[in-house]
Amino acid sequence: MINGFITFFGTNDLERTHDFYTEILGLKILKDQGVCKIYKIIDNGSIGFCEHIEPTIKEKSPIITFICSSVDEKYNALKDKGVCCS
């Protein structure tokens, strides 16, 4: 039986990624492993970013989608914080 999951992505700037996910999105850090940081999204679901995984920045890069109850409110809050939402 699977009890949870963590999806890992690569980053070239772990601190900038950390600032975005904590300061802008408000996620809590679950574990700091030095070269990887893991953030809690839901009870048994997390997202992690690592410096030793090469980021995919190409035509078919992964897409991270967060589902929330008030999309317009979240969209406006992100824009107010200077996030490009296009």
HELIX and SHEET records of a PDB file:
HELIX    1   1 LEU A   14  ASP A   19  1                                   6    
HELIX    2   2 PHE A   20  ILE A   24  3                                   5    
HELIX    3   3 VAL A   71  ASP A   80  1                                  10    
SHEET    1   A 4 PHE A   5  GLY A  10  0                                        
SHEET    2   A 4 GLY A  45  CYS A  50  1                                        
SHEET    3   A 4 CYS A  36  ILE A  42 -1                                        
SHEET    4   A 4 LYS A  28  ASP A  32 -1                                        
END                                                                             
